[in-house]
Amino acid sequence: MIFDPTTDKVEIIGKSAPYYTAEISPDGEYILIARLVEPWSHEVAWWRFAKEIEVWDAQGELVANIASLPLANEVPIHGVPMGPRSVSWRSTAPHTLFWVEALDGGNPVAEVPHRDRLMRLDAPFTAEPQEVFLAEHRIQPWRTAWGAEGGTLMLAQRERIKRWRYVWLLDVDEGTSRLWFDLDEADRYGDPGNPVFRTLPNGHLVLHQKVDAVYFRGSGATEQGDRPFLDLRHMDTGETERLFRCDPDRYEYFTAFAGDEDRFVFRSESAVDVPNYYMATIGKKIEAAEGEATRVLTHRPITLFEDPTPQLRKIKKRLIRYHREDGVPLSFQLHLPPGYEEGTALPTVLYAYPLEYSSAATAGQVRGSTQRFMRIYGASHLYFLLQGYAVLDRTAMPMLGDPETTYDTFVSQLVADAEAAVAKAVEMGVADPKRIGIIGHSHGGLMVANLLAHSDLFRAGIARSGSYNKTTQPFGFQSERRSLFEARDVYIQVSPTFFADQVDEPVLVIHGNDDSNPGTLTFQSEVFFEAVRGSGGTARMVLLPFEDHGYRARESVEHVLWEQLRWFDKYVKNAGTATP
C-alpha cells in the first residue's frame, strides 16, 4: 500500500503475501521488497524462513530479483546465513543497493582472512554486484550508517573472541577505508555512545553531522551511575568535544535537536522529580574537568508534568558496591519501602539477570542510575516494595572467563555472586537472612532454579519464562559456542532439571503458554515443575494463556502479580508459618 500524504490517496500494489520489508528508494522510482516464502518451519524463527528479495517499480511491477534465500535451518552456532543479508538502499544515492555477504560459510570459527564483504548494485539491477569492502570480522549492519554527504559510510565490525568492536569510515565512491575508533563491547565506562541521525528530504536517515564531525549520545556510565552525554566526534582526528553531560544529582539525556545544532531538547528527572522536557541552548566554550561538558548551557522548561504517583517517592534508593570473594567488584540498587526505619531487617527480594564478561574490570561496572524517576509497571518485582519488602535490583551476576569456556564455571560463579549480594545486604542490616527470596525472568529464571538447587541462600524463588534443560538446545545457548556433543558435562551442569531433587525451597514457575523464544519453549517449565514436584519439592506452575516470552494482557499481568505476592508472603515474609 502506498499512501500519498499530500493528496490522501491510497494505492494498493502487488499481490497479498507475507511481506516484511517495503522500502522506497531515495528517488522514489523503485521499491525494495522482501517477502517470506514456503516452506514454513517450526524449527527456526520467522527471520530464518526462506525469502525472496526483489526490486519493484513504483507501480508494483517486478524489476529484478536480488536474491532467493533458502530456509536457514542449518546455520552454524552463532553464525549467519549465506547469501545477501541486510539489503538496503544507500541513503545518499538515487537508487543503489548495498548488502553484506559472509565469506566464511557463515561459520564464526572458520579460519579465513575475511569474514564478510560489502556489496553494491546499481539500477537497473541487471549487472553483477560489485565488491566494495572486505571485512576481517563480522559486519554489524544495524550499526552501519551513511554520512550526510558524498560516499561516507560508517561501518562496524565485531571480533567474536575478544568481544571487540571496530568502527570504520568508508568512502564507497573513492574506494577508501580507515579505522575510526574501536572499543571493548562490555566497557560501559568507555562506551562512546551511538550516533545521532537526521532525516533527509527523501525520507532516509543519515548521520547528523557538523561539517566533518558526528554527534554521538550515550548513557555515560560511571562508578556513581549513568550520566548521559552529547558529544561531537570528529571524523578526521577522532577527537571528541563534550557538549552536554547530565548533572550527578539528576538523570538527564539528549532527546533531539530543535531546528539547528545550537538548540536541543533534553529530558530531566530525579528520584523525586517527575520527568519533564527542557529546551537547551549551547553557549560559549568553558574550561571543564575531563569528561564534563565544555560548553555553557542555558535552558527553559517546555513541559510541567506532575507526579501521578507521589506515594512512590517515599521509596528510598541507594547504589551499593561490594566485592565477590575472589575480588570481583559488584553492585546492586537497594530499594527500601515507604516508612522504612534504619536498622530494621526486612524480608528481601533479589532480582538479577546473569551476563557474560571477559574481565573483572568490566564485570564490576555500575549499571543504571539511582536518579531515575521510579515508575512501576507490568509484572515488576518492584511492587514488593509496597508490601514492606526491601528489593535488591540490578544485582550484578557476572560470569567471567574466556568466551569459549565461560559456562564451565556458570553455577559456581552464580553462587559466589549471590553469596556476596546476600552477605552485603545482611551486613547493612536491611535484609533478614532467613527471609530472602529470589526472582528472575528468562535467563534469570535459569539463575533462580540453579541457585535453589545449588545453595541454601534463599527461602523461596520465582522463576519466570526460563530454560531449565540446556540439552534441548544442543547447538549452543546464550554465549556458549560449543555443542552438546563437545561439552556434554557443561550442558548438564547448568541445567537445573537434572538437579531438581536438590531444590528443597519452594519455587513458583511461571511461563507464557505460547512462548515463541526457541530457547525457552513452554515445555521447559512443565518438565522442571514435574521434576521438582516428583522429587518431593514444593512447586507451583502457572501457565498464562496466549502469552509469549513476556506478558502483555492486563489479566495476565495482574494474575502474575497476585501469584508473586502470594508466594513470597507465604514462603518468605511469613517464613516458618506456612505449610506446603
Wavefront OBJ file of the C-alpha trace (Angstrom):
o trace
v 0.000 0.000 0.000
v 1.354 3.435 -0.982
v -0.044 6.477 0.779
v 0.409 10.000 -0.574
v 0.128 12.415 2.408
v -0.357 15.429 0.119
v -3.491 14.014 -1.538
v -4.518 11.307 0.982
v -4.510 8.921 -1.965
v -4.042 5.229 -1.162
v -2.832 2.821 -3.847
v -2.632 -0.953 -3.423
v 0.188 -2.595 -5.401
v 1.380 -6.186 -5.555
v -0.313 -9.381 -4.521
v -1.154 -10.405 -0.968
v 1.876 -12.048 0.651
v 3.817 -12.141 3.960
v 5.990 -9.069 3.303
v 8.441 -7.890 5.932
v 10.219 -5.117 4.035
v 8.863 -2.487 1.657
v 11.331 0.385 1.361
v 11.051 3.105 -1.299
v 14.307 4.189 -2.951
v 15.572 7.716 -2.199
v 14.419 8.978 -5.616
v 11.016 7.288 -5.310
v 11.464 5.263 -8.530
v 11.828 1.794 -7.002
v 10.663 -0.262 -4.024
v 12.846 -2.804 -2.200
v 10.627 -5.765 -1.305
v 11.353 -8.723 0.962
v 8.759 -11.454 1.461
v 8.687 -14.824 3.183
v 8.035 -17.971 1.147
v 7.482 -21.647 1.869
v 8.427 -23.965 3.466
v 7.037 -22.711 6.798
v 9.307 -24.074 9.502
v 8.629 -24.936 13.133
v 12.377 -25.279 13.793
v 13.523 -21.676 13.389
v 12.156 -18.180 13.991
v 10.479 -16.355 11.103
v 13.555 -14.285 10.235
v 15.286 -17.544 9.229
v 12.461 -18.526 6.838
v 13.064 -18.770 3.084
v 12.638 -15.398 1.410
v 12.587 -13.537 -1.875
v 14.277 -10.144 -2.088
v 13.145 -8.099 -5.089
v 13.060 -4.631 -6.590
v 9.750 -3.352 -7.932
v 8.928 -0.206 -9.807
v 6.559 2.372 -8.321
v 3.605 0.607 -9.957
v 4.389 -2.706 -8.268
v 5.891 -4.471 -11.282
v 8.920 -6.695 -10.796
v 12.153 -5.073 -11.973
v 14.757 -7.500 -10.635
v 15.194 -10.426 -8.276
v 18.050 -9.636 -5.927
v 18.169 -12.945 -4.033
v 16.220 -16.141 -3.430
v 17.306 -17.311 0.005
v 16.524 -20.838 1.257
v 15.304 -21.822 4.716
v 18.223 -21.076 7.067
v 17.861 -24.089 9.352
v 21.495 -25.236 9.252
v 23.272 -22.064 10.286
v 26.402 -22.735 12.433
v 26.279 -21.860 16.139
v 26.386 -18.049 16.457
v 26.793 -17.895 12.706
v 24.904 -16.156 9.918
v 23.031 -17.418 6.829
v 24.780 -17.435 3.480
v 23.758 -15.067 0.709
v 22.819 -11.376 0.842
v 21.712 -10.106 4.234
v 20.636 -6.656 5.420
v 19.847 -5.441 1.911
v 19.034 -1.707 1.932
v 19.158 1.480 -0.118
v 22.060 3.896 0.059
v 20.524 6.998 1.636
v 22.588 9.462 -0.407
v 22.162 7.963 -3.890
v 19.028 7.831 -6.062
v 18.712 4.036 -6.302
v 21.723 1.981 -5.199
v 21.510 -1.168 -3.078
v 24.085 -2.321 -0.550
v 24.219 -5.565 1.394
v 26.534 -7.881 3.321
v 27.618 -11.440 2.463
v 29.525 -13.978 4.546
v 32.865 -15.287 3.235
v 33.355 -17.930 5.938
v 30.365 -20.119 5.162
v 28.553 -18.248 7.919
v 30.701 -20.179 10.414
v 32.278 -17.931 13.091
v 35.025 -20.437 13.938
v 36.214 -20.938 10.362
v 39.767 -19.659 9.835
v 39.571 -17.160 6.978
v 41.292 -13.832 6.219
v 37.931 -12.066 5.853
v 34.529 -12.942 7.358
v 32.246 -10.616 5.404
v 32.168 -8.409 2.372
v 30.105 -5.355 1.497
v 28.355 -5.494 -1.883
v 26.826 -2.864 -4.164
v 24.327 -2.992 -7.036
v 23.115 -0.003 -9.072
v 19.946 0.359 -11.118
v 18.768 -1.211 -13.395
v 19.984 -4.124 -11.179
v 20.973 -6.351 -14.095
v 24.772 -6.216 -13.756
v 26.905 -8.317 -11.423
v 27.101 -6.883 -7.873
v 30.367 -5.101 -7.054
v 32.535 -5.923 -4.038
v 33.095 -2.699 -2.080
v 34.878 -3.718 1.122
v 36.376 -6.821 2.729
v 35.860 -7.073 6.489
v 38.234 -9.018 8.715
v 35.476 -9.547 11.277
v 31.692 -9.914 11.161
v 29.929 -6.773 9.942
v 27.144 -5.485 12.203
v 24.654 -3.985 9.712
v 22.477 -2.415 12.438
v 25.477 -0.281 13.428
v 26.099 0.880 9.844
v 25.068 4.391 8.778
v 25.523 6.725 5.824
v 27.187 10.099 6.118
v 25.285 13.212 5.169
v 27.320 13.881 2.043
v 29.433 12.030 -0.500
v 30.077 8.323 -0.219
v 30.811 8.231 3.517
v 29.660 5.079 5.283
v 30.200 4.287 8.965
v 30.609 0.518 9.261
v 31.055 -1.594 12.400
v 32.775 -4.974 12.699
v 32.741 -7.300 15.706
v 35.596 -9.573 16.736
v 33.854 -12.540 18.318
v 36.552 -13.911 20.640
v 37.604 -10.571 22.113
v 34.052 -9.156 22.078
v 35.590 -6.102 20.463
v 34.011 -3.600 18.057
v 35.823 -1.754 15.267
v 34.166 1.268 13.664
v 35.390 2.104 10.164
v 34.827 5.039 7.837
v 34.467 4.104 4.183
v 34.144 6.265 1.099
v 32.296 3.963 -1.267
v 32.745 6.395 -4.157
v 36.509 6.764 -3.772
v 37.129 3.187 -2.604
v 38.933 4.220 0.585
v 38.573 2.923 4.153
v 40.148 3.559 7.549
v 39.590 2.626 11.175
v 37.845 5.451 13.071
v 37.784 4.020 16.626
v 37.442 0.694 18.453
v 36.136 -0.400 21.850
v 35.535 -3.233 24.271
v 31.817 -4.029 23.930
v 31.475 -4.699 27.648
v 33.218 -1.486 28.761
v 30.282 0.752 29.692
v 32.580 3.395 31.197
v 34.388 3.814 27.881
v 31.363 3.489 25.609
v 31.350 6.375 23.072
v 27.584 6.067 22.619
v 25.599 5.910 19.397
v 25.390 8.374 16.518
v 22.548 10.861 16.242
v 20.622 10.700 12.959
v 18.675 13.172 10.873
v 16.135 12.575 8.116
v 16.824 13.745 4.556
v 14.045 15.186 2.394
v 13.902 11.789 0.658
v 12.844 10.188 3.963
v 16.085 8.266 4.558
v 18.329 8.606 7.607
v 21.935 9.823 7.662
v 24.428 10.688 10.368
v 23.777 14.075 11.955
v 26.973 15.969 11.221
v 28.510 19.377 11.808
v 30.968 19.693 8.921
v 33.296 16.670 9.413
v 32.114 15.769 12.923
v 29.276 13.453 14.002
v 27.030 13.913 17.027
v 27.004 10.983 19.457
v 24.819 10.418 22.502
v 25.393 7.820 25.185
v 24.432 6.580 28.636
v 27.664 7.816 30.209
v 28.164 5.039 32.746
v 30.320 5.917 35.770
v 31.100 4.444 39.180
v 28.310 6.646 40.586
v 25.768 5.584 37.960
v 24.800 6.694 34.463
v 25.372 10.316 33.401
v 24.181 10.621 29.771
v 26.063 12.912 27.384
v 26.084 14.521 23.937
v 29.416 14.563 22.092
v 30.740 15.842 18.789
v 33.227 13.286 17.372
v 35.488 14.450 14.551
v 35.959 12.113 11.603
v 39.471 13.276 10.697
v 41.121 13.295 14.121
v 38.827 11.113 16.246
v 38.809 13.851 18.894
v 35.586 14.467 20.793
v 34.023 17.589 22.225
v 31.587 17.105 25.093
v 28.664 19.474 24.610
v 26.399 18.215 27.385
v 26.614 15.914 30.386
v 23.973 15.057 32.933
v 24.326 16.578 36.399
v 25.403 13.995 39.012
v 22.279 14.538 41.140
v 19.819 14.091 38.245
v 19.170 11.865 35.252
v 19.070 13.903 32.028
v 19.501 12.912 28.405
v 19.507 14.436 24.944
v 16.274 13.876 23.011
v 16.549 15.760 19.696
v 17.878 18.899 18.070
v 15.410 21.775 17.776
v 15.786 23.445 14.396
v 19.588 23.825 14.449
v 22.591 22.383 16.251
v 22.725 25.224 18.790
v 19.475 24.168 20.461
v 18.234 20.787 21.597
v 15.540 19.230 23.736
v 16.523 17.163 26.762
v 14.591 15.248 29.382
v 15.365 15.769 33.062
v 14.291 13.800 36.120
v 15.470 12.696 39.532
v 14.424 10.165 42.129
v 11.801 12.662 43.373
v 11.159 14.903 40.332
v 8.803 13.787 37.591
v 10.421 13.762 34.099
v 9.982 16.974 32.142
v 11.375 18.339 28.894
v 13.586 21.412 28.500
v 14.935 23.477 25.625
v 18.695 23.905 25.916
v 20.864 26.444 24.102
v 24.565 25.695 23.614
v 26.723 28.659 24.563
v 30.399 29.564 24.673
v 33.273 27.210 25.448
v 34.485 26.862 29.031
v 37.258 25.070 30.878
v 35.992 21.794 32.339
v 37.294 18.723 34.119
v 37.892 15.641 31.991
v 34.616 14.119 30.888
v 32.494 17.154 31.797
v 30.671 19.462 29.371
v 32.866 22.083 27.719
v 30.022 24.425 26.785
v 27.769 26.702 28.791
v 24.162 25.566 28.617
v 21.088 27.638 29.312
v 17.662 26.051 29.349
v 13.989 26.742 29.814
v 11.120 24.338 30.586
v 8.883 23.041 27.838
v 6.592 20.840 29.931
v 5.392 20.860 33.511
v 4.114 17.355 34.188
v 3.009 16.450 37.700
v 3.799 13.321 39.657
v 0.986 10.780 39.079
v 2.102 8.519 41.947
v 3.579 10.625 44.786
v 3.355 7.600 47.091
v 6.315 6.033 45.254
v 8.565 8.993 46.152
v 8.668 7.613 49.696
v 10.712 4.690 48.364
v 14.421 5.218 49.005
v 17.135 4.143 46.542
v 20.848 3.667 47.063
v 23.685 2.369 44.930
v 25.562 -0.302 46.913
v 29.021 -1.519 45.872
v 30.846 -4.541 47.251
v 33.125 -7.393 46.136
v 32.842 -11.077 45.391
v 35.032 -13.423 47.405
v 37.596 -13.506 44.588
v 37.769 -9.698 44.463
v 35.442 -9.057 41.506
v 33.680 -5.698 42.110
v 29.863 -5.922 42.176
v 26.885 -3.673 42.845
v 23.132 -3.572 43.301
v 20.497 -0.870 43.634
v 18.953 -1.076 47.092
v 15.288 -0.050 47.256
v 13.709 0.437 50.677
v 9.929 0.545 51.217
v 7.994 3.655 52.310
v 8.366 4.316 56.006
v 11.495 2.215 56.415
v 13.249 2.616 59.768
v 17.021 2.368 59.720
v 18.369 -0.807 61.271
v 15.248 -2.871 60.560
v 15.940 -6.202 58.850
v 13.244 -6.772 56.237
v 12.013 -9.626 54.082
v 14.003 -9.088 50.893
v 13.639 -9.803 47.171
v 16.718 -10.139 44.976
v 16.255 -9.599 41.230
v 19.048 -10.271 38.725
v 19.995 -11.402 35.225
v 23.349 -13.143 34.580
v 25.653 -11.567 31.997
v 28.946 -12.784 30.490
v 32.177 -10.783 30.645
v 35.787 -11.314 29.639
v 37.341 -9.380 32.527
v 36.637 -8.409 36.114
v 37.149 -4.733 35.275
v 34.090 -4.593 33.027
v 32.059 -7.091 35.054
v 32.118 -4.790 38.060
v 30.972 -1.658 36.249
v 27.848 0.008 37.614
v 24.693 -0.236 35.520
v 21.798 2.245 35.649
v 21.172 5.230 37.910
v 19.531 5.759 41.270
v 18.378 9.161 39.984
v 15.765 7.657 37.676
v 12.183 8.615 38.449
v 10.522 5.406 39.566
v 7.578 4.073 37.622
v 6.296 0.593 38.398
v 4.526 -1.216 35.603
v 3.865 -4.685 34.258
v 4.630 -7.665 36.451
v 7.510 -5.808 38.103
v 9.287 -7.140 41.167
v 9.312 -3.559 42.488
v 5.692 -3.976 43.607
v 7.109 -5.912 46.569
v 8.252 -2.553 47.952
v 4.627 -1.578 48.549
v 4.209 -4.688 50.678
v 7.082 -3.941 53.058
v 9.907 -5.803 51.331
v 13.385 -4.491 50.565
v 14.407 -5.068 46.932
v 17.908 -5.607 45.576
v 17.510 -4.508 41.960
v 20.014 -4.782 39.084
v 22.033 -7.169 41.241
v 25.280 -7.909 39.412
v 25.588 -11.578 38.426
v 28.659 -11.601 36.163
v 30.038 -14.713 34.503
v 33.751 -14.150 33.918
v 36.043 -16.066 31.632
v 37.151 -16.943 28.136
v 34.104 -16.659 25.833
v 34.773 -20.229 24.735
v 34.548 -21.709 28.236
v 32.605 -19.249 30.409
v 29.837 -21.735 31.174
v 32.284 -24.256 32.610
v 32.007 -22.287 35.872
v 28.499 -20.863 35.466
v 26.986 -22.453 38.576
v 29.916 -21.794 40.908
v 30.070 -18.149 39.796
v 26.306 -17.761 40.256
v 26.594 -18.993 43.813
v 29.587 -16.719 44.513
v 27.705 -13.690 43.101
v 24.606 -14.446 45.146
v 26.568 -15.093 48.330
v 28.265 -11.709 48.007
v 24.988 -9.832 47.412
v 23.206 -11.535 50.317
v 26.163 -11.022 52.653
v 26.267 -7.303 51.836
v 22.527 -6.789 52.349
v 22.638 -8.663 55.672
v 25.756 -6.787 56.799
v 23.939 -3.483 56.162
v 21.111 -4.625 58.404
v 18.408 -4.233 55.735
v 17.889 -7.926 54.875
v 16.732 -10.667 57.240
v 18.984 -13.610 56.246
v 16.168 -16.059 56.947
v 13.679 -14.207 54.740
v 15.234 -13.608 51.315
v 13.582 -14.613 48.065
v 14.972 -14.552 44.529
v 13.216 -13.809 41.261
v 14.364 -13.862 37.631
v 12.982 -13.891 34.090
v 14.254 -15.848 31.051
v 17.994 -16.453 31.651
v 17.221 -15.096 35.110
v 14.758 -17.946 35.542
v 17.600 -20.390 34.909
v 19.587 -18.472 37.524
v 16.808 -18.853 40.117
v 16.460 -22.591 39.571
v 20.212 -23.166 39.768
v 20.622 -21.146 42.957
v 17.788 -23.031 44.643
v 19.389 -26.315 43.590
v 22.990 -25.472 44.494
v 22.745 -23.157 47.511
v 20.720 -22.508 50.649
v 20.787 -18.728 50.443
v 17.119 -18.204 49.664
v 13.870 -19.090 51.374
v 11.963 -19.378 48.078
v 12.192 -18.478 44.428
v 10.128 -17.322 41.443
v 11.363 -18.467 38.017
v 9.643 -16.874 35.003
v 9.823 -17.976 31.355
v 13.085 -19.793 31.922
v 15.077 -22.566 30.289
v 15.924 -25.405 32.648
v 17.391 -28.111 30.408
v 20.058 -26.889 28.013
v 20.403 -30.282 26.353
v 17.259 -29.329 24.407
v 19.417 -26.648 22.722
v 22.197 -28.979 21.558
v 23.947 -26.438 19.330
v 24.535 -23.556 21.710
v 22.770 -21.124 24.045
v 23.462 -17.565 25.218
v 27.194 -17.080 24.523
v 28.013 -20.809 24.731
v 29.527 -21.728 21.357
v 30.197 -25.422 21.906
v 27.642 -28.065 21.044
v 26.170 -30.560 23.480
v 28.448 -33.200 21.980
v 31.569 -31.109 22.640
v 30.640 -30.026 26.192
v 28.123 -32.584 27.452
v 29.034 -32.163 31.119
v 28.677 -28.376 30.900
v 25.206 -28.595 29.341
v 24.078 -30.917 32.124
v 25.721 -28.950 34.934
v 23.943 -25.680 34.014
v 20.570 -27.466 33.662
v 18.664 -27.446 36.989
v 16.187 -30.066 35.770
v 18.979 -32.605 36.329
v 19.279 -31.388 39.941
v 15.589 -30.925 40.697
v 15.865 -33.336 43.629
v 18.138 -30.754 45.304
v 15.585 -27.945 45.065
v 14.356 -28.011 48.663
v 12.989 -24.440 48.733
v 9.528 -23.570 47.352
v 9.658 -22.491 43.705
v 6.937 -20.749 41.703
v 7.303 -21.453 37.971
v 5.542 -19.020 35.599
v 5.511 -19.246 31.798
v 3.606 -17.891 28.813
v 1.716 -20.760 27.212
v 2.770 -19.637 23.711
v 6.422 -18.736 24.295
v 7.986 -18.456 20.829
v 11.549 -17.935 22.054
v 13.380 -21.052 20.751
v 15.479 -21.267 23.911
v 12.605 -21.017 26.405
v 9.762 -23.051 24.984
v 6.964 -23.611 27.488
v 7.583 -27.323 27.940
v 10.844 -26.467 29.738
v 8.860 -25.148 32.702
v 6.442 -28.066 32.609
v 9.265 -30.617 32.829
v 11.143 -28.706 35.536
v 7.967 -28.341 37.596
v 7.235 -32.061 37.369
v 10.839 -32.917 38.247
v 10.761 -30.777 41.419
v 7.318 -31.934 42.472
v 8.075 -35.562 41.694
v 11.194 -35.381 43.848
v 9.186 -34.209 46.841
v 9.834 -30.493 46.448
v 7.331 -27.657 46.853
v 6.430 -26.188 43.480
v 3.593 -24.393 41.740
v 3.288 -23.843 37.984
v 1.294 -21.043 36.334
v 0.798 -21.111 32.545
v -0.551 -17.879 31.064
v -2.953 -18.393 28.124
v -1.853 -16.857 24.800
v 1.194 -15.165 26.341
v 4.622 -15.105 24.690
v 8.039 -14.706 26.341
v 6.868 -11.511 28.038
v 3.418 -10.915 29.483
v 1.124 -8.301 27.919
v -2.554 -8.804 28.757
v -3.840 -6.931 31.792
v -5.383 -10.143 33.105
v -2.017 -11.921 32.818
v -0.044 -9.132 34.479
v -2.478 -8.864 37.376
v -2.501 -12.640 37.792
v 1.304 -12.789 37.851
v 1.456 -10.024 40.460
v -1.073 -11.844 42.632
v 0.856 -15.123 42.324
v 4.204 -13.481 43.114
v 2.988 -11.543 46.142
v 1.071 -14.523 47.479
v 4.069 -16.858 47.029
v 6.620 -14.693 48.800
v 4.183 -13.604 51.502
v 3.645 -17.258 52.265
v 7.173 -18.611 51.935
v 9.422 -15.576 52.582
v 7.743 -12.812 54.604
v 5.925 -15.265 56.860
v 8.584 -17.976 56.700
v 8.051 -20.733 59.205
v 4.310 -20.232 59.445
v 3.324 -21.697 56.085
v 2.769 -25.284 55.093
v 3.192 -26.709 51.562
l 1 2 3 4 5 6 7 8 9 10 11 12 13 14 15 16 17 18 19 20 21 22 23 24 25 26 27 28 29 30 31 32 33 34 35 36 37 38 39 40 41 42 43 44 45 46 47 48 49 50 51 52 53 54 55 56 57 58 59 60 61 62 63 64 65 66 67 68 69 70 71 72 73 74 75 76 77 78 79 80 81 82 83 84 85 86 87 88 89 90 91 92 93 94 95 96 97 98 99 100 101 102 103 104 105 106 107 108 109 110 111 112 113 114 115 116 117 118 119 120 121 122 123 124 125 126 127 128 129 130 131 132 133 134 135 136 137 138 139 140 141 142 143 144 145 146 147 148 149 150 151 152 153 154 155 156 157 158 159 160 161 162 163 164 165 166 167 168 169 170 171 172 173 174 175 176 177 178 179 180 181 182 183 184 185 186 187 188 189 190 191 192 193 194 195 196 197 198 199 200 201 202 203 204 205 206 207 208 209 210 211 212 213 214 215 216 217 218 219 220 221 222 223 224 225 226 227 228 229 230 231 232 233 234 235 236 237 238 239 240 241 242 243 244 245 246 247 248 249 250 251 252 253 254 255 256 257 258 259 260 261 262 263 264 265 266 267 268 269 270 271 272 273 274 275 276 277 278 279 280 281 282 283 284 285 286 287 288 289 290 291 292 293 294 295 296 297 298 299 300 301 302 303 304 305 306 307 308 309 310 311 312 313 314 315 316 317 318 319 320 321 322 323 324 325 326 327 328 329 330 331 332 333 334 335 336 337 338 339 340 341 342 343 344 345 346 347 348 349 350 351 352 353 354 355 356 357 358 359 360 361 362 363 364 365 366 367 368 369 370 371 372 373 374 375 376 377 378 379 380 381 382 383 384 385 386 387 388 389 390 391 392 393 394 395 396 397 398 399 400 401 402 403 404 405 406 407 408 409 410 411 412 413 414 415 416 417 418 419 420 421 422 423 424 425 426 427 428 429 430 431 432 433 434 435 436 437 438 439 440 441 442 443 444 445 446 447 448 449 450 451 452 453 454 455 456 457 458 459 460 461 462 463 464 465 466 467 468 469 470 471 472 473 474 475 476 477 478 479 480 481 482 483 484 485 486 487 488 489 490 491 492 493 494 495 496 497 498 499 500 501 502 503 504 505 506 507 508 509 510 511 512 513 514 515 516 517 518 519 520 521 522 523 524 525 526 527 528 529 530 531 532 533 534 535 536 537 538 539 540 541 542 543 544 545 546 547 548 549 550 551 552 553 554 555 556 557 558 559 560 561 562 563 564 565 566 567 568 569 570 571 572 573 574 575 576 577 578 579 580
